[in-house]
Structure formats: C-alpha cells, structure tokens
Amino acid sequence: MSRKVSVGVLLGAAAVIAAVVAGYAGNAKSAASVQALPSSSCGPVVYKGSGSPDFIVASDLPLQGAIRAQTVQISRAIIWALQDKGWKAGSYKIGYQSCDDSTAQAGAWDSGKCATNARLYAADKSVIGVVGTFNSGCAEIEVPILGRANPGPLGMVSPANTYPGLTKKWAPGEPNKYYPTGVRNYARVVATDDYQGPADAMQTKALGIKKVYVLNDRQVYGAGVAGTYVTAAKKLGITVVTNVGWDPKASSYEALAEAIKKSGATAVFLGGIVCNNGAKLMQDIKSVNPKIQLQMPDGFSGGISSNGAVANGAYISVAGEPPKALTGAGANFVTSFGKSIGTTPNPYAAYGAQAMEVMLQAIDLDRKSTRLNSSHLVI
C-alpha cells in the first residue's frame, strides 16, 4: 500500500475562528425557518436536533469522480462533528447541506459549478457559513464571491486547501485579491504547500534519491506544490531533471514515460490531483519503468479507491497528521468515526470534522460579541 507522510498542522484554531467570525458578523439574523439550497447543487437539509434549525452550514466538496469516496467520507465526518455538538452553535440550532462543486463530465471540481455554488450560498440568508472547498482552485473562485455577500461577508473554513496564496503573500496580488471588501472571510485547518513541497523534498532526500523528474497538472494547486518541491529539492542537492505539465486529457503517457526513463531519474514527483488522469499517468510511467519511485502530495491521498493498485509503494504526503498520530480529541474522533464507517478514516476526514467545529465555535463567538452586526473583526 502507499505510504503517507505527515507534514503537520501549522494553523492555530484561534486565528481560524477569528477569520470566520469576521465573515459571519454581517449575516447573523435570526431565521424562523431555513431556506434550503437547491437540489441542483446540494443534498437535503440534515438536522437531528430538537425543533427546526435556525441556520444552515453548507459543505462544498467535489462528490463525483476519482476522489468521491474520500470527499463523501469528509462529508460524513462533518455530520459527525455537528452531531457531537448537539446540532448547535451556542444557542443557535444548525442544519447541514452537502453540496457538490464537481460535474460528471469533469469528474472533478468545475470552475463554473464553484461559481454557481458560491452565488447560491451568498444569496441564501439561511446559510451562515461554508465548510470547503476541497480544491484550492475552487476556493480562488468562491472566496471573493462569498466576501461580497449581502448584508456581509460569508465565512468559509477549508479542511483541505493548501495553496499558500489564499492567505499569504505569494503570487502578485495575493492574498488581498481574494478579499475585495478588505474583510478576511476565509481560513483553513491544514498546512500550506510552502511546507508540504519542502517536506516532500526532504522525504526524497531521506530515500537516497539523487535525481527526480517533476510533473504537474497545470492547475493552481498542482503547479504550486510542484514549484515549492523543486525549489526545496535543489537546495537539498537533488538534481531536478525538469518540471513540466502533464495533459489531463491525454489518452496515453507512454512517450512521457519513455522521456522519464531516458532521463535517468530514479523517482518522479507528481504535483497535482489524481482526478486529472493521475491513475492513468502512474500506470504508464510504471509500465515503462516498474522500478521508478513514485512520490505525490496530498492530491493523491484518497487511497486505493482513487489511485488504484499502481500506487502501491508510492509515498504520499498529507498536509496534517495521519489518523494514527492524532491524540486527545483527534484520537477519539478516529475511534468513534472509524467505528461508524467500519474502517480507519481517511486523513482528511479529521480535518473535515475540525473545520465544522471551528465554524460552530466561530458562530457562537460572534453571537456573544457586542460587535455583532456592527464592525467586523479583521485579521
């Protein structure tokens, strides 16, 4: 089976809560009954508390394609966290809707669907917050739309986004371009790729690999994590043959696999997500060179259901702690949630639950704040 490598959680809960409080403040108006999000994007409202919910927290995840098993588990973990808190955020009763930002045609997140979903959340006054997105490219689209929600920015907490520029100075204009009103309405509970890429490079070094071929899927996340990996690998004395994009729509990667073999690289780093034809890419690389070491970031962390058996023996990083390394409340989650699904949870299930808990804490904090519906807390 593949080997998962932890890069640690580096974001404090207090900062996350503060960011979400900022996004929630303008939207906190009591509702006698909730207006459900449409079935074209979302499942039914889930609520098992007393009476009726006052508000909805939606999740925004790609529920079709190669990583469906992983994201459905994250959705179930979000429900677990809400149930664990009694379906409440302070005195507010909270319902939940699971929304899909993917399409069957794409088999992955879709930019048009992300934009449509964000507009639905922003327009529905029953939606008090969003847990998502899974993919950083989708977050780039949704965060500014939620930031412009009326009467105030709508908060989002991601369990999985790792692209640094969403919250840090990175590419030109980042991160401010994602916050057009000047209010930070977004936060995440996982480490970013300026840590994940170097951690992967350190793993390459630890394996004794001296020459590596780097590929990326040409998307925000994939190109970003591949870039941070390359920079770190070179500093560690590893020869990087090249960093080139793969075509997610290609029917064959045999020519690329032959180029990798001819280069003399003993490992290949695949910066991207498995949904972008990653399983086929791995198959063709291994068929030409069965002994080459595969190494991937968390875009391939969905397990055997996403990657297939070809990923056996690969090293796959996770932008947090793996389930067996969690302690305290995290360990309790792994035991309890694991029993409910009949297996060890995917590493990102815990961060789905954590993102929901952060959201609920933020709603309760803002409810108690004397600044509610006046000024915003900005970080």
Secondary structure, DSSP 4 states (H G I P E B T S, - for coil): --EEEE------HHHHHHHHHHHHGGG----SS--PPPTTTB---B--SSS--SEEEEEEE--SSTTHHHHHHHHHHHHHHHHHTTTEETTEEEEEEEEE-EETTTTEE-HHHHHHHHHHHHH-TTEEEEEE-SSHHHHHHHHHHHHT-SSSPPPEEESS---GGGTSS-STTTTGGG-TTS---EEESS--HHHHHHHHHHHHHHTT--EEEEEE-SSHHHHHHHHHHHHHHHHTT-EEEEEEE--TT-S--HHHHHHHHHHT-SEEEEES-TTTTHHHHHHHHHHH-TTPEEEE-GGGTT-HHHH-GGGTT-EEEESS--GGG--THHHHHHHHHHHHHTSPPPHHHHHHHHHHHHHHHHHHHHHH-TTTTSS----
